Protein backbone atom coordinates (compact mmCIF):
# COMPACT_ATOMS: atom_id res chain seq x y z
CA UNK A 1 0.00 0.00 0.00
CA UNK A 2 1.59 3.24 -1.10
CA UNK A 3 1.56 5.96 1.52
CA UNK A 4 0.22 9.29 0.33
CA UNK A 5 2.86 11.98 0.03
CA UNK A 6 3.39 13.64 3.37
CA UNK A 7 2.72 17.33 3.74
CA UNK A 8 5.39 19.84 4.59
CA UNK A 9 3.56 21.30 7.56
CA UNK A 10 5.64 21.05 10.72
CA UNK A 11 4.33 18.64 13.33
CA UNK A 12 2.26 20.17 16.09
CA UNK A 13 4.05 20.02 19.43
CA UNK A 14 3.10 17.34 21.93
CA UNK A 15 0.50 18.42 24.44
CA UNK A 16 2.00 19.50 27.74
CA UNK A 17 2.13 16.69 30.27
CA UNK A 18 0.34 16.70 33.60
CA UNK A 19 2.96 15.49 36.01
CA UNK A 20 4.72 14.10 32.95
CA UNK A 21 2.48 11.03 33.11
CA UNK A 22 -1.01 11.82 31.94
CA UNK A 23 -0.18 13.40 28.65
CA UNK A 24 -3.17 15.67 28.37
CA UNK A 25 -5.38 17.53 30.77
CA UNK A 26 -8.42 16.11 29.05
CA UNK A 27 -7.47 12.64 30.11
CA UNK A 28 -7.32 13.72 33.73
CA UNK A 29 -10.69 15.47 33.44
CA UNK A 30 -12.21 12.36 31.84
CA UNK A 31 -10.79 10.18 34.59
CA UNK A 32 -12.21 12.38 37.36
CA UNK A 33 -15.63 12.54 35.65
CA UNK A 34 -15.72 8.78 35.16
CA UNK A 35 -14.66 8.20 38.75
CA UNK A 36 -17.37 10.52 40.06
CA UNK A 37 -20.10 9.27 37.72
CA UNK A 38 -21.33 6.28 39.79
CA UNK A 39 -21.81 8.58 42.79
CA UNK A 40 -24.02 10.95 40.79
CA UNK A 41 -25.78 8.64 38.33
CA UNK A 42 -27.85 5.99 40.13
CA UNK A 43 -28.37 4.05 36.90
CA UNK A 44 -24.71 3.00 37.02
CA UNK A 45 -25.64 0.87 40.02
CA UNK A 46 -27.82 -1.20 37.67
CA UNK A 47 -27.45 -2.78 34.26
CA UNK A 48 -25.85 0.36 32.81
CA UNK A 49 -22.96 -0.01 35.25
CA UNK A 50 -22.24 -3.46 33.85
CA UNK A 51 -22.41 -2.14 30.29
CA UNK A 52 -19.98 0.68 30.96
CA UNK A 53 -17.68 -1.80 32.70
CA UNK A 54 -17.68 -3.86 29.49
CA UNK A 55 -16.82 -0.68 27.62
CA UNK A 56 -13.76 -0.08 29.83
CA UNK A 57 -12.68 -3.67 29.29
CA UNK A 58 -12.91 -3.25 25.52
CA UNK A 59 -10.87 -0.06 25.80
CA UNK A 60 -8.10 -2.09 27.43
CA UNK A 61 -8.38 -4.70 24.67
CA UNK A 62 -8.22 -2.04 21.96
CA UNK A 63 -5.17 -0.42 23.56
CA UNK A 64 -3.54 -3.86 23.52
CA UNK A 65 -4.20 -4.17 19.81
CA UNK A 66 -2.93 -0.64 19.27
CA UNK A 67 0.54 -1.73 20.42
CA UNK A 68 0.71 -4.12 17.47
CA UNK A 69 -1.20 -2.31 14.77
CA UNK A 70 -0.74 1.31 15.77
CA UNK A 71 2.81 1.52 17.09
CA UNK A 72 4.54 -1.39 15.40
CA UNK A 73 2.54 -1.62 12.19
CA UNK A 74 1.91 -5.36 12.48
CA UNK A 75 -1.59 -6.30 11.31
CA UNK A 76 -3.23 -8.52 13.90
CA UNK A 77 -6.62 -10.09 13.21
CA UNK A 78 -6.73 -12.45 16.19
CA UNK A 79 -6.61 -10.21 19.25
CA UNK A 80 -9.86 -11.72 20.57
CA UNK A 81 -8.15 -15.09 20.99
CA UNK A 82 -5.76 -13.57 23.55
CA UNK A 83 -8.75 -11.96 25.23
CA UNK A 84 -10.25 -15.47 25.41
CA UNK A 85 -7.07 -17.18 26.59
CA UNK A 86 -6.83 -14.63 29.42
CA UNK A 87 -10.46 -15.23 30.38
CA UNK A 88 -10.11 -19.01 30.34
CA UNK A 89 -6.84 -18.96 32.28
CA UNK A 90 -8.43 -16.89 35.00
CA UNK A 91 -11.45 -19.19 35.04
CA UNK A 92 -9.40 -22.38 35.27
CA UNK A 93 -7.49 -20.96 38.22
CA UNK A 94 -10.55 -19.75 40.10
CA UNK A 95 -13.71 -21.80 39.32
CA UNK A 96 -14.85 -24.36 41.90
CA UNK A 97 -14.60 -27.31 39.49
CA UNK A 98 -10.80 -27.03 39.50
CA UNK A 99 -8.60 -27.64 42.54
CA UNK A 100 -6.59 -24.38 42.19
CA UNK A 101 -9.20 -21.86 43.38
CA UNK A 102 -6.64 -19.13 43.94
CA UNK A 103 -7.61 -15.49 44.35
CA UNK A 104 -8.37 -13.10 41.50
CA UNK A 105 -5.11 -11.17 41.69
CA UNK A 106 -2.64 -14.09 41.57
CA UNK A 107 -4.82 -15.77 38.94
CA UNK A 108 -4.80 -12.61 36.83
CA UNK A 109 -1.02 -12.37 37.12
CA UNK A 110 -0.64 -15.98 35.94
CA UNK A 111 -3.17 -15.42 33.13
CA UNK A 112 -1.30 -12.34 31.92
CA UNK A 113 1.99 -14.26 31.95
CA UNK A 114 0.39 -17.12 30.02
CA UNK A 115 -1.06 -14.83 27.36
CA UNK A 116 2.28 -13.01 27.05
CA UNK A 117 3.96 -16.39 26.55
CA UNK A 118 1.35 -17.41 24.00
CA UNK A 119 1.96 -14.13 22.19
CA UNK A 120 5.68 -14.88 22.05
CA UNK A 121 4.93 -18.36 20.77
CA UNK A 122 2.85 -16.88 17.96
CA UNK A 123 5.35 -14.11 17.30
CA UNK A 124 8.54 -16.14 17.10
CA UNK A 125 7.72 -18.18 13.98
CA UNK A 126 6.05 -15.25 12.21
CA UNK A 127 8.82 -12.67 12.61
CA UNK A 128 9.57 -12.52 8.91
CA UNK A 129 5.95 -11.99 7.96
CA UNK A 130 4.52 -8.58 7.32
CA UNK A 131 1.29 -7.06 6.17
CA UNK A 132 -1.18 -9.43 4.56
CA UNK A 133 0.75 -12.55 5.47
CA UNK A 134 0.90 -11.78 9.16
CA UNK A 135 -2.78 -10.83 9.04
CA UNK A 136 -3.64 -14.27 7.69
CA UNK A 137 -1.53 -16.07 10.30
CA UNK A 138 -3.08 -14.14 13.17
CA UNK A 139 -6.54 -14.69 11.72
CA UNK A 140 -5.81 -18.41 11.54
CA UNK A 141 -4.50 -18.41 15.09
CA UNK A 142 -7.68 -16.74 16.30
CA UNK A 143 -9.86 -19.39 14.69
CA UNK A 144 -7.66 -22.24 15.95
CA UNK A 145 -7.81 -20.83 19.47
CA UNK A 146 -11.59 -20.52 19.32
CA UNK A 147 -12.09 -24.06 18.01
CA UNK A 148 -9.63 -25.42 20.56
CA UNK A 149 -11.50 -23.75 23.40
CA UNK A 150 -14.72 -25.26 22.09
CA UNK A 151 -13.40 -28.77 21.54
CA UNK A 152 -11.37 -29.26 24.73
CA UNK A 153 -14.62 -29.88 26.57
CA UNK A 154 -13.03 -31.64 29.53
CA UNK A 155 -10.95 -28.55 30.26
CA UNK A 156 -12.92 -25.59 28.97
CA UNK A 157 -16.48 -26.79 29.36
CA UNK A 158 -17.06 -26.59 25.61
CA UNK A 159 -19.95 -24.38 24.56
CA UNK A 160 -21.04 -23.91 28.16
CA UNK A 161 -17.81 -22.18 29.07
CA UNK A 162 -16.47 -22.16 32.60
CA UNK A 163 -18.53 -20.79 35.46
CA UNK A 164 -19.11 -19.57 38.00
CA UNK A 165 -15.97 -17.43 38.05
CA UNK A 166 -15.94 -16.07 41.59
CA UNK A 167 -15.75 -12.28 41.97
CA UNK A 168 -12.45 -10.71 43.06
CA UNK A 169 -11.98 -10.77 46.79
CA UNK A 170 -14.33 -13.73 47.31
CA UNK A 171 -14.10 -14.73 50.94
CA UNK A 172 -11.97 -11.71 51.83
CA UNK A 173 -13.42 -9.42 54.45
CA UNK A 174 -12.07 -5.89 54.83
CA UNK A 175 -13.39 -3.80 57.72
CA UNK A 176 -16.49 -5.92 58.05
CA UNK A 177 -17.22 -5.78 54.32
CA UNK A 178 -17.24 -9.05 52.39
CA UNK A 179 -15.48 -7.95 49.18
CA UNK A 180 -16.68 -10.92 47.14
CA UNK A 181 -20.31 -10.21 48.04
CA UNK A 182 -19.89 -6.51 47.34
CA UNK A 183 -18.55 -7.29 43.85
CA UNK A 184 -21.38 -9.74 43.23
CA UNK A 185 -24.17 -7.39 44.30
CA UNK A 186 -23.12 -3.92 43.19
CA UNK A 187 -21.79 -3.48 39.61
CA UNK A 188 -20.04 -0.30 40.68
CA UNK A 189 -17.25 -2.38 42.21
CA UNK A 190 -16.44 -3.82 38.82
CA UNK A 191 -16.91 -0.39 37.31
CA UNK A 192 -14.14 0.95 39.51
CA UNK A 193 -11.90 -2.09 39.10
CA UNK A 194 -12.03 -1.82 35.30
CA UNK A 195 -11.69 1.96 35.34
CA UNK A 196 -8.62 1.61 37.53
CA UNK A 197 -7.17 -1.05 35.24
CA UNK A 198 -7.87 1.11 32.19
CA UNK A 199 -6.17 4.10 33.81
CA UNK A 200 -3.18 1.89 34.61
CA UNK A 201 -3.00 0.64 31.02
CA UNK A 202 -3.25 4.18 29.62
CA UNK A 203 -0.41 5.25 31.91
CA UNK A 204 1.69 2.31 30.83
CA UNK A 205 1.02 3.12 27.16
CA UNK A 206 2.04 6.76 27.69
CA UNK A 207 5.28 5.56 29.26
CA UNK A 208 5.79 3.17 26.38
CA UNK A 209 5.29 5.90 23.77
CA UNK A 210 8.12 7.98 25.16
CA UNK A 211 10.41 5.08 26.03
CA UNK A 212 13.31 3.71 23.99
CA UNK A 213 11.30 0.59 23.25
CA UNK A 214 8.39 2.72 22.07
CA UNK A 215 10.63 4.61 19.64
CA UNK A 216 12.09 1.32 18.46
CA UNK A 217 8.58 0.01 17.74
CA UNK A 218 7.87 3.04 15.57
CA UNK A 219 11.25 2.79 13.82
CA UNK A 220 10.58 -0.84 12.90
CA UNK A 221 7.13 0.14 11.64
CA UNK A 222 8.58 2.88 9.48
CA UNK A 223 11.55 1.01 8.00
CA UNK A 224 12.86 -2.27 9.34
CA UNK A 225 16.19 -2.20 7.51
CA UNK A 226 16.97 1.35 8.56
CA UNK A 227 15.98 0.52 12.14
CA UNK A 228 18.47 -2.36 12.16
CA UNK A 229 21.15 -0.08 10.78
CA UNK A 230 20.53 2.10 13.86
CA UNK A 231 21.35 -0.84 16.12
CA UNK A 232 17.73 -1.79 16.80
CA UNK A 233 17.02 -5.52 16.95
CA UNK A 234 13.87 -5.91 14.87
CA UNK A 235 13.45 -9.42 16.25
CA UNK A 236 13.41 -8.29 19.84
CA UNK A 237 11.20 -5.31 19.11
CA UNK A 238 8.55 -7.37 17.33
CA UNK A 239 8.56 -10.05 19.99
CA UNK A 240 8.15 -7.35 22.64
CA UNK A 241 5.16 -5.98 20.73
CA UNK A 242 3.60 -9.44 20.58
CA UNK A 243 4.21 -10.07 24.27
CA UNK A 244 2.96 -6.67 25.46
CA UNK A 245 -0.10 -6.71 23.26
CA UNK A 246 -1.03 -10.27 24.26
CA UNK A 247 -0.45 -9.60 27.95
CA UNK A 248 -2.70 -6.54 28.01
CA UNK A 249 -5.35 -8.40 25.99
CA UNK A 250 -5.10 -11.20 28.58
CA UNK A 251 -5.67 -8.70 31.37
CA UNK A 252 -8.80 -7.49 29.60
CA UNK A 253 -9.92 -11.12 29.34
CA UNK A 254 -9.48 -11.62 33.10
CA UNK A 255 -11.64 -8.61 33.87
CA UNK A 256 -14.21 -9.75 31.33
CA UNK A 257 -14.60 -13.25 32.78
CA UNK A 258 -14.66 -11.98 36.34
CA UNK A 259 -17.23 -9.28 35.64
CA UNK A 260 -19.56 -11.73 33.84
CA UNK A 261 -18.74 -14.47 36.38
CA UNK A 262 -18.37 -16.78 33.37
CA UNK A 263 -16.01 -17.15 30.42
CA UNK A 264 -19.10 -17.21 28.19
CA UNK A 265 -18.92 -19.59 25.26
CA UNK A 266 -15.89 -19.60 22.94
CA UNK A 267 -17.82 -17.71 20.27
CA UNK A 268 -17.41 -14.62 22.42
CA UNK A 269 -13.77 -14.64 21.30
CA UNK A 270 -14.22 -15.07 17.57
CA UNK A 271 -13.14 -13.20 14.48
CA UNK A 272 -16.02 -10.72 14.69
CA UNK A 273 -14.77 -9.48 18.00
CA UNK A 274 -11.20 -9.10 16.71
CA UNK A 275 -12.47 -7.12 13.75
CA UNK A 276 -14.70 -4.94 15.88
CA UNK A 277 -11.74 -4.01 18.09
CA UNK A 278 -9.59 -3.37 15.02
CA UNK A 279 -12.33 -1.14 13.58
CA UNK A 280 -12.44 0.77 16.86
CA UNK A 281 -8.68 1.39 16.74
CA UNK A 282 -8.80 2.51 13.10
CA UNK A 283 -11.91 4.63 13.60
CA UNK A 284 -10.41 6.37 16.61
CA UNK A 285 -6.95 6.81 15.15
CA UNK A 286 -4.12 4.29 14.77
CA UNK A 287 -1.41 4.79 17.35
CA UNK A 288 -3.49 7.28 19.34
CA UNK A 289 -4.51 6.46 22.92
CA UNK A 290 -7.46 8.87 23.22
CA UNK A 291 -8.49 7.95 19.70
CA UNK A 292 -8.55 4.26 20.50
CA UNK A 293 -10.67 4.88 23.58
CA UNK A 294 -13.09 7.08 21.65
CA UNK A 295 -13.31 4.46 18.90
CA UNK A 296 -14.32 1.84 21.43
CA UNK A 297 -16.75 4.20 23.14
CA UNK A 298 -18.47 4.76 19.81
CA UNK A 299 -18.40 1.27 18.28
CA UNK A 300 -18.84 -0.86 21.37
CA UNK A 301 -20.86 1.76 23.20
CA UNK A 302 -23.26 1.86 20.28
CA UNK A 303 -23.72 -1.89 20.52
CA UNK A 304 -23.80 -2.52 24.25
CA UNK A 305 -25.22 0.70 25.65
CA UNK A 306 -27.08 2.70 23.02
CA UNK A 307 -28.78 -0.14 21.12
CA UNK A 308 -30.42 -1.78 24.17
CA UNK A 309 -31.38 1.62 25.51
CA UNK A 310 -32.97 2.70 22.20
CA UNK A 311 -34.82 -0.61 21.98
CA UNK A 312 -36.31 -0.30 25.42
CA UNK A 313 -37.27 3.30 24.70
CA UNK A 314 -39.10 2.25 21.53
CA UNK A 315 -40.90 -0.39 23.53
CA UNK A 316 -41.88 2.03 26.26
CA UNK A 317 -43.21 4.55 23.76
CA UNK A 318 -45.32 1.77 22.31
CA UNK A 319 -44.20 2.72 18.80
CA UNK A 320 -43.76 -0.88 17.83
CA UNK A 321 -46.56 -2.97 19.36
CA UNK A 322 -46.32 -5.70 16.70
CA UNK A 323 -42.63 -6.31 17.53
CA UNK A 324 -41.59 -5.95 13.89
CA UNK A 325 -37.82 -5.89 13.52
CA UNK A 326 -38.07 -3.10 10.95
CA UNK A 327 -39.20 -0.79 13.74
CA UNK A 328 -36.74 -1.94 16.40
CA UNK A 329 -33.45 -0.14 16.73
CA UNK A 330 -31.51 -3.41 16.84
CA UNK A 331 -32.81 -4.29 13.39
CA UNK A 332 -31.06 -1.23 11.96
CA UNK A 333 -28.04 -1.35 14.20
CA UNK A 334 -25.58 -2.93 11.76
CA UNK A 335 -26.70 -0.77 8.85
CA UNK A 336 -26.17 2.43 10.85
CA UNK A 337 -22.89 1.08 12.14
CA UNK A 338 -21.60 0.29 8.65
CA UNK A 339 -22.68 3.59 7.17
CA UNK A 340 -21.06 5.54 9.98
CA UNK A 341 -17.79 3.69 9.41
CA UNK A 342 -17.89 4.41 5.69
CA UNK A 343 -18.46 8.11 6.30
CA UNK A 344 -15.69 8.42 8.87
CA UNK A 345 -13.21 6.66 6.62
CA UNK A 346 -14.22 8.86 3.71
CA UNK A 347 -13.93 12.18 5.51
CA UNK A 348 -11.43 11.44 8.28
CA UNK A 349 -9.23 8.54 7.19
CA UNK A 350 -6.68 9.23 9.92
CA UNK A 351 -9.32 8.52 12.60
CA UNK A 352 -11.32 10.74 14.92
CA UNK A 353 -8.45 11.66 17.26
CA UNK A 354 -5.42 10.85 15.13
CA UNK A 355 -1.89 10.51 16.42
CA UNK A 356 -0.22 13.78 15.45
CA UNK A 357 1.84 11.91 12.89
CA UNK A 358 -0.96 10.50 10.78
CA UNK A 359 -2.90 13.72 10.99
CA UNK A 360 -0.04 15.64 9.50
CA UNK A 361 0.37 13.08 6.79
CA UNK A 362 -3.22 12.72 5.63
CA UNK A 363 -4.28 16.34 5.82
CA UNK A 364 -2.37 17.96 3.06
CA UNK A 365 -2.67 21.63 3.71
CA UNK A 366 0.76 21.38 2.23
CA UNK A 367 3.32 23.62 0.57
CA UNK B 1 45.96 -2.01 10.62
CA UNK B 2 42.89 -2.54 8.53
CA UNK B 3 39.62 -1.62 10.25
CA UNK B 4 37.67 -3.75 7.79
CA UNK B 5 38.87 -6.91 6.10
CA UNK B 6 36.65 -8.66 3.60
CA UNK B 7 37.99 -12.01 2.37
CA UNK B 8 36.63 -14.01 -0.59
CA UNK B 9 33.11 -12.94 0.22
CA UNK B 10 30.32 -14.54 -1.82
CA UNK B 11 26.62 -13.80 -1.50
CA UNK B 12 23.53 -13.81 -3.64
CA UNK B 13 19.80 -14.08 -3.96
CA UNK B 14 18.39 -17.50 -4.84
CA UNK B 15 20.13 -18.73 -7.97
CA UNK B 16 21.76 -15.35 -8.57
CA UNK B 17 25.35 -14.97 -7.50
CA UNK B 18 25.74 -11.27 -6.82
CA UNK B 19 29.14 -11.41 -5.08
CA UNK B 20 31.76 -13.87 -6.19
CA UNK B 21 34.79 -13.99 -3.93
CA UNK B 22 35.32 -10.32 -3.21
CA UNK B 23 38.23 -9.21 -1.02
CA UNK B 24 38.67 -5.62 0.10
CA UNK B 25 40.53 -3.85 2.89
CA UNK B 26 39.81 -0.54 4.52
CA UNK B 27 42.49 1.06 6.68
CA UNK B 28 41.94 3.26 9.75
CA UNK B 29 40.76 6.69 8.62
CA UNK B 30 40.84 5.65 5.01
CA UNK B 31 38.19 6.47 2.41
CA UNK B 32 37.65 3.66 -0.06
CA UNK B 33 35.48 3.94 -3.15
CA UNK B 34 33.71 1.00 -4.75
CA UNK B 35 32.75 1.78 -8.31
CA UNK B 36 31.02 -0.28 -10.92
CA UNK B 37 28.02 -0.48 -13.19
CA UNK B 38 24.46 -1.28 -12.21
CA UNK B 39 24.21 -4.85 -10.94
CA UNK B 40 27.94 -5.22 -10.35
CA UNK B 41 27.29 -6.18 -6.72
CA UNK B 42 28.18 -2.92 -4.97
CA UNK B 43 25.04 -2.72 -2.83
CA UNK B 44 25.15 -6.45 -2.12
CA UNK B 45 28.70 -6.04 -0.86
CA UNK B 46 27.59 -3.48 1.74
CA UNK B 47 24.53 -5.55 2.64
CA UNK B 48 26.70 -8.63 3.14
CA UNK B 49 29.18 -6.72 5.32
CA UNK B 50 26.41 -5.65 7.72
CA UNK B 51 24.63 -9.00 7.55
CA UNK B 52 21.40 -7.99 5.83
CA UNK B 53 22.29 -10.38 3.02
CA UNK B 54 23.86 -13.57 4.42
CA UNK B 55 27.36 -14.47 3.26
CA UNK B 56 27.54 -17.78 1.42
CA UNK B 57 31.26 -18.11 1.89
CA UNK B 58 34.22 -15.99 2.88
CA UNK B 59 34.61 -13.77 5.91
CA UNK B 60 34.30 -10.22 7.17
CA UNK B 61 36.36 -8.89 10.06
CA UNK B 62 35.92 -5.52 11.78
CA UNK B 63 38.82 -4.27 13.90
CA UNK B 64 40.26 -7.76 13.78
CA UNK B 65 37.10 -9.44 15.07
CA UNK B 66 35.08 -11.71 12.78
CA UNK B 67 31.57 -10.35 12.16
CA UNK B 68 30.43 -12.75 9.46
CA UNK B 69 26.94 -14.01 10.21
CA UNK B 70 26.24 -11.55 13.02
CA UNK B 71 22.81 -9.90 12.99
CA UNK B 72 22.67 -6.42 11.47
CA UNK B 73 21.89 -4.57 14.70
CA UNK B 74 24.87 -6.17 16.45
CA UNK B 75 27.20 -5.13 13.63
CA UNK B 76 25.77 -1.62 13.83
CA UNK B 77 26.38 -1.47 17.58
CA UNK B 78 30.02 -2.46 17.08
CA UNK B 79 30.56 0.80 15.23
CA UNK B 80 29.65 0.27 11.58
CA UNK B 81 27.28 2.96 10.34
CA UNK B 82 25.26 2.24 7.23
CA UNK B 83 23.43 4.76 5.08
CA UNK B 84 21.60 2.34 2.81
CA UNK B 85 20.69 2.83 -0.82
CA UNK B 86 17.66 5.04 -1.32
CA UNK B 87 18.34 6.98 1.90
CA UNK B 88 15.78 4.99 3.92
CA UNK B 89 15.02 7.82 6.31
CA UNK B 90 11.90 7.44 8.47
CA UNK B 91 9.43 9.46 6.37
CA UNK B 92 6.72 9.89 9.00
CA UNK B 93 9.06 10.87 11.81
CA UNK B 94 10.38 14.35 12.31
CA UNK B 95 13.96 15.23 11.43
CA UNK B 96 14.74 15.36 15.13
CA UNK B 97 13.24 11.92 15.73
CA UNK B 98 15.18 10.55 12.78
CA UNK B 99 18.40 11.88 14.29
CA UNK B 100 17.51 10.60 17.75
CA UNK B 101 17.00 7.14 16.31
CA UNK B 102 20.43 7.43 14.71
CA UNK B 103 21.78 7.63 18.25
CA UNK B 104 19.53 4.86 19.51
CA UNK B 105 22.38 3.07 21.25
CA UNK B 106 23.45 6.27 22.99
CA UNK B 107 21.71 6.23 26.38
CA UNK B 108 23.29 9.43 27.68
CA UNK B 109 20.82 12.18 26.72
CA UNK B 110 23.39 14.96 26.97
CA UNK B 111 25.81 13.13 24.72
CA UNK B 112 23.03 12.38 22.25
CA UNK B 113 22.08 16.04 22.10
CA UNK B 114 25.70 16.96 21.47
CA UNK B 115 26.01 14.40 18.71
CA UNK B 116 22.83 15.69 17.06
CA UNK B 117 24.03 19.29 17.28
CA UNK B 118 27.31 18.25 15.74
CA UNK B 119 25.60 16.46 12.87
CA UNK B 120 23.41 19.50 12.27
CA UNK B 121 26.52 21.64 12.27
CA UNK B 122 27.60 19.80 9.13
CA UNK B 123 24.22 20.28 7.48
CA UNK B 124 22.74 23.52 8.84
CA UNK B 125 19.56 23.06 6.78
CA UNK B 126 18.61 20.11 8.99
CA UNK B 127 18.79 22.31 12.08
CA UNK B 128 16.19 24.58 10.48
CA UNK B 129 13.86 21.70 9.77
CA UNK B 130 14.00 19.76 13.04
CA UNK B 131 10.21 19.61 13.50
CA UNK B 132 9.42 18.77 9.89
CA UNK B 133 8.62 15.23 8.84
CA UNK B 134 11.45 13.42 7.10
CA UNK B 135 9.32 12.55 4.10
CA UNK B 136 8.65 16.21 3.37
CA UNK B 137 12.32 17.08 2.83
CA UNK B 138 13.73 17.47 -0.66
CA UNK B 139 15.86 14.64 -2.04
CA UNK B 140 19.10 16.41 -1.18
CA UNK B 141 17.95 17.21 2.33
CA UNK B 142 16.86 13.60 2.80
CA UNK B 143 20.31 12.42 1.80
CA UNK B 144 21.86 14.87 4.24
CA UNK B 145 19.51 13.53 6.91
CA UNK B 146 20.47 9.94 6.10
CA UNK B 147 24.15 10.87 6.40
CA UNK B 148 23.65 12.90 9.57
CA UNK B 149 21.57 10.12 11.10
CA UNK B 150 24.33 7.61 10.46
CA UNK B 151 26.90 10.00 11.98
CA UNK B 152 24.88 10.55 15.17
CA UNK B 153 25.58 6.89 15.95
CA UNK B 154 29.33 7.76 16.17
CA UNK B 155 30.48 5.05 13.75
CA UNK B 156 34.10 4.11 13.35
CA UNK B 157 33.36 2.91 9.84
CA UNK B 158 30.67 4.37 7.63
CA UNK B 159 29.19 2.52 4.66
CA UNK B 160 27.59 4.89 2.15
CA UNK B 161 25.48 3.55 -0.68
CA UNK B 162 25.06 5.91 -3.64
CA UNK B 163 24.82 9.17 -1.69
CA UNK B 164 24.74 11.18 -4.94
CA UNK B 165 21.89 9.28 -6.57
CA UNK B 166 19.37 11.58 -8.21
CA UNK B 167 20.74 14.78 -6.68
CA UNK B 168 21.60 18.11 -8.26
CA UNK B 169 25.37 18.64 -8.85
CA UNK B 170 25.57 21.46 -6.34
CA UNK B 171 24.11 19.29 -3.59
CA UNK B 172 26.32 16.37 -4.55
CA UNK B 173 29.28 18.67 -4.08
CA UNK B 174 28.09 19.70 -0.63
CA UNK B 175 27.57 16.10 0.43
CA UNK B 176 30.93 14.98 -0.93
CA UNK B 177 32.61 17.83 0.95
CA UNK B 178 31.25 16.40 4.18
CA UNK B 179 32.24 12.86 3.24
CA UNK B 180 35.73 14.13 2.50
CA UNK B 181 35.93 15.69 5.96
CA UNK B 182 35.09 12.46 7.76
CA UNK B 183 38.62 11.09 7.51
CA UNK B 184 39.84 14.03 9.59
CA UNK B 185 37.41 12.94 12.29
CA UNK B 186 38.94 9.49 12.22
CA UNK B 187 35.98 7.88 10.50
CA UNK B 188 36.79 5.32 7.84
CA UNK B 189 34.47 5.33 4.85
CA UNK B 190 33.38 2.84 2.22
CA UNK B 191 31.76 4.83 -0.56
CA UNK B 192 29.74 2.95 -3.15
CA UNK B 193 29.14 5.18 -6.15
CA UNK B 194 28.12 5.24 -9.78
CA UNK B 195 29.45 8.76 -9.94
CA UNK B 196 32.96 7.36 -10.35
CA UNK B 197 34.66 10.66 -11.06
CA UNK B 198 33.57 12.32 -7.83
CA UNK B 199 34.12 9.17 -5.80
CA UNK B 200 37.67 8.57 -7.05
CA UNK B 201 38.63 12.20 -6.55
CA UNK B 202 37.71 11.82 -2.91
CA UNK B 203 38.92 8.31 -2.15
CA UNK B 204 42.35 7.22 -0.97
CA UNK B 205 41.85 3.95 -2.79
CA UNK B 206 39.29 2.43 -5.06
CA UNK B 207 37.99 -0.94 -6.19
CA UNK B 208 36.26 -1.62 -9.47
CA UNK B 209 33.55 -4.23 -9.21
CA UNK B 210 32.32 -6.12 -12.28
CA UNK B 211 29.70 -8.90 -12.12
CA UNK B 212 30.47 -9.61 -8.50
CA UNK B 213 34.28 -9.64 -8.75
CA UNK B 214 36.99 -7.08 -8.08
CA UNK B 215 38.61 -6.46 -11.45
CA UNK B 216 40.83 -3.53 -10.61
CA UNK B 217 42.15 -1.79 -7.56
CA UNK B 218 44.56 0.99 -6.73
CA UNK B 219 44.89 4.51 -5.30
CA UNK B 220 41.97 6.79 -6.24
CA UNK B 221 43.96 9.13 -8.45
CA UNK B 222 45.63 6.25 -10.23
CA UNK B 223 42.32 4.55 -10.98
CA UNK B 224 40.89 7.81 -12.24
CA UNK B 225 43.65 7.89 -14.83
CA UNK B 226 43.47 4.22 -15.75
CA UNK B 227 42.49 3.79 -19.38
CA UNK B 228 39.94 1.04 -18.71
CA UNK B 229 38.27 3.01 -15.93
CA UNK B 230 38.15 6.13 -18.06
CA UNK B 231 36.53 4.26 -20.91
CA UNK B 232 34.04 2.28 -18.87
CA UNK B 233 33.06 4.59 -16.02
CA UNK B 234 34.15 8.12 -16.78
CA UNK B 235 32.60 8.27 -20.22
CA UNK B 236 35.85 9.09 -21.98
CA UNK B 237 36.86 7.28 -25.09
Interface residues (C-beta under 8 A of the other chain):
Chain A: X3 X5 X6 X7 X8 X9 X10 X11 X13 X212 X215 X216 X218 X219 X222 X223 X225 X226 X227 X228 X229 X230 X231 X232 X233 X234 X235 X357 X358 X360 X361
Chain B: X50 X52 X71 X72 X73 X74 X76 X77 X81 X82 X83 X84 X88 X89 X90 X91 X92 X93 X94 X97 X100 X101 X102 X104 X105 X107 X131 X132 X133 X135 X136 X149 X150 X153
